[in-house]
Amino acid sequence: MPVVRPLWSLARASAAWLYPDRCLLCEAAPGLLCPDCRALLPVLKLGCSRCAIALPQPGICGTCQQHPPAFTHATALFGYQPPLIQLIHRFKYYQQLSVGRLLGGLLAEGLAARLTPPYPELLLPVPLHWTRLWQRGFNQALELAHPVARQLGIPVRWDCLRRIRATPPQRGLSSAVRRQNVRGAFTVTRPLAVQHVALVDDVLTTGQTAAEIAVTLRQAGVARVDVYALART
């Protein structure tokens, strides 16, 4: 005979899943992320000012010197390493929205500490194709952008960019194949009366997706495109 749980019990279980009161990594200490586990996050201290790839000292990497990307500046807070990888995967692929709430807060807090005004006039989350959005149920970039918008006081718009081609996943592809993969994959859906925008995404890998979007935005009249990412590979 099936066990029927009372509504209050179901509500409490749902609330615990959405708003846990224990660390999401060790599950022992109170808070979404305890101090000990936070210390394990792979903070990216120095990176290329153009593409955010890790460098031993401040500057511009050789690749960006030879082939500057279409975006102006990229900021990434962490290296794409454990235990951050596990948190990102739990958020993206297992719909653990409490993890997304934590990651969005980390991104907002980190950008507020690293950036100086003038800020971009608009935040644009990197869009998913409608088929991927339907499969996943949400756009992780949009979920990350909302806390950043609140922290920095910048409007976020999800309806200005659209992915018009369902490209294969970029993971595991070379930079050249990634570039070809996303060519012509995006369009601006409405006029942008701004000159400075920032793209928001969870992971910046080779930067080809961000560069293709930046080309599209520049063709639409945007003068400067920055990139804000939680992690950099």
Solvent accessible surface area in square Angstrom, and as a share of the most:
residue,aa,sasa,rsa
1,M,226,1.01
2,P,113,0.71
3,V,135,0.78
4,V,130,0.75
5,R,118,0.43
6,P,64,0.40
7,L,150,0.75
8,W,163,0.57
9,S,12,0.08
10,L,80,0.40
11,A,62,0.48
12,R,158,0.58
13,A,41,0.32
14,S,60,0.39
15,A,49,0.38
16,A,60,0.46
17,W,126,0.44
18,L,61,0.30
19,Y,139,0.53
20,P,28,0.18
21,D,107,0.56
22,R,120,0.44
23,C,1,0.00
24,L,12,0.06
25,L,46,0.23
26,C,58,0.35
27,E,127,0.57
28,A,69,0.53
29,A,31,0.24
30,P,97,0.61
31,G,36,0.35
32,L,43,0.21
33,L,26,0.13
34,C,6,0.03
35,P,114,0.72
36,D,113,0.58
37,C,11,0.06
38,R,105,0.38
39,A,84,0.65
40,L,115,0.57
41,L,8,0.04
42,P,21,0.13
43,V,80,0.46
44,L,21,0.11
45,K,171,0.72
46,L,68,0.34
47,G,26,0.25
48,C,2,0.01
49,S,47,0.30
50,R,55,0.20
51,C,12,0.07
52,A,4,0.03
53,I,68,0.35
54,A,62,0.48
55,L,43,0.21
56,P,124,0.78
57,Q,122,0.54
58,P,103,0.65
59,G,34,0.33
60,I,76,0.38
61,C,16,0.10
62,G,43,0.41
63,T,95,0.55
64,C,7,0.04
65,Q,122,0.54
66,Q,137,0.61
67,H,135,0.60
68,P,83,0.52
69,P,27,0.17
70,A,26,0.20
71,F,2,0.01
72,T,43,0.25
73,H,51,0.23
74,A,4,0.03
75,T,12,0.07
76,A,3,0.03
77,L,5,0.02
78,F,15,0.06
79,G,7,0.07
80,Y,58,0.22
81,Q,99,0.44
82,P,85,0.54
83,P,25,0.16
84,L,0,0.00
85,I,40,0.20
86,Q,89,0.39
87,L,0,0.00
88,I,1,0.01
89,H,54,0.24
90,R,59,0.21
91,F,2,0.01
92,K,27,0.12
93,Y,83,0.32
94,Y,146,0.55
95,Q,69,0.31
96,Q,46,0.20
97,L,76,0.38
98,S,5,0.03
99,V,0,0.00
100,G,5,0.05
101,R,104,0.38
102,L,14,0.07
103,L,1,0.00
104,G,0,0.00
105,G,33,0.31
106,L,10,0.05
107,L,0,0.00
108,A,4,0.03
109,E,85,0.38
110,G,16,0.15
111,L,0,0.00
112,A,37,0.28
113,A,88,0.68
114,R,101,0.37
115,L,28,0.14
116,T,108,0.63
117,P,97,0.61
118,P,120,0.75
119,Y,67,0.25
120,P,8,0.05
121,E,81,0.37
122,L,16,0.08
123,L,0,0.00
124,L,1,0.00
125,P,6,0.03
126,V,10,0.06
127,P,12,0.08
128,L,27,0.13
129,H,23,0.10
130,W,173,0.61
131,T,43,0.25
132,R,74,0.27
133,L,74,0.37
134,W,200,0.70
135,Q,127,0.56
136,R,31,0.11
137,G,60,0.58
138,F,24,0.10
139,N,18,0.09
140,Q,10,0.04
141,A,0,0.00
142,L,35,0.17
143,E,69,0.31
144,L,0,0.00
145,A,0,0.00
146,H,70,0.31
147,P,21,0.13
148,V,0,0.00
149,A,12,0.10
150,R,178,0.65
151,Q,102,0.45
152,L,20,0.10
153,G,65,0.62
154,I,8,0.04
155,P,80,0.50
156,V,33,0.19
157,R,87,0.32
158,W,172,0.60
159,D,36,0.18
160,C,1,0.01
161,L,11,0.05
162,R,141,0.51
163,R,34,0.12
164,I,82,0.42
165,R,94,0.34
166,A,66,0.52
167,T,12,0.07
168,P,80,0.50
169,P,84,0.53
170,Q,32,0.14
171,R,171,0.62
172,G,77,0.74
173,L,62,0.31
174,S,63,0.41
175,S,48,0.31
176,A,57,0.44
177,V,77,0.44
178,R,20,0.07
179,R,105,0.38
180,Q,109,0.49
181,N,20,0.10
182,V,1,0.00
183,R,124,0.45
184,G,42,0.40
185,A,0,0.00
186,F,10,0.04
187,T,40,0.23
188,V,33,0.19
189,T,61,0.36
190,R,111,0.41
191,P,132,0.83
192,L,22,0.11
193,A,108,0.84
194,V,24,0.14
195,Q,103,0.46
196,H,27,0.12
197,V,0,0.00
198,A,0,0.00
199,L,0,0.00
200,V,0,0.00
201,D,26,0.13
202,D,6,0.03
203,V,27,0.16
204,L,10,0.05
205,T,42,0.24
206,T,50,0.29
207,G,7,0.07
208,Q,29,0.13
209,T,26,0.15
210,A,6,0.04
211,A,18,0.14
212,E,29,0.13
213,I,0,0.00
214,A,0,0.00
215,V,61,0.35
216,T,18,0.11
217,L,0,0.00
218,R,95,0.35
219,Q,148,0.66
220,A,45,0.35
221,G,43,0.41
222,V,4,0.02
223,A,57,0.45
224,R,93,0.34
225,V,0,0.00
226,D,4,0.02
227,V,2,0.01
228,Y,4,0.01
229,A,1,0.00
230,L,0,0.00
231,A,0,0.00
232,R,17,0.06
233,T,71,0.41
